[in-house]
Amino acid sequence: MAESARRDLPTLTNSAERLLAGLDLSRERLVVRRPGKRHIIHLDELTYRCASAWLS
């Protein structure tokens, strides 16, 4: 793969940062934004508790 193409690929850190930016624990949901779209994922109780404990 060409070096310039490698630089354009998202890294795990960038992906995690984007997901964390969309995490809304007060509403128990994750908002995933993509160009021109927005997906809302409602967190179940276990996922909510794990995310909450991980961030505290």
C-alpha positions, -999 to 999 in steps of 0.1 A, spaced: 0 0 0 13 34 -9 24 57 20 -1 84 11 -29 59 11 -19 47 46 -21 82 59 -57 85 48 -68 54 67 -85 60 100 -66 48 130 -80 29 160 -74 60 181 -92 83 157 -122 59 155 -124 55 193 -122 93 197 -151 97 172 -172 71 190 -165 86 224 -175 121 211 -209 106 202 -215 88 235 -243 104 254 -246 85 288 -273 109 301 -296 97 273 -281 61 272 -272 63 235 -244 65 211 -247 88 181 -225 77 151 -221 105 126 -212 98 90 -211 122 60 -247 132 55 -261 107 80 -266 102 117 -272 68 134 -286 66 170 -278 35 189 -297 30 222 -275 13 248 -289 -17 267 -283 -17 305 -251 -38 304 -235 -17 277 -245 15 295 -230 2 328 -198 -9 311 -193 24 293 -201 43 324 -176 23 345 -149 25 319 -152 63 317 -152 69 355 
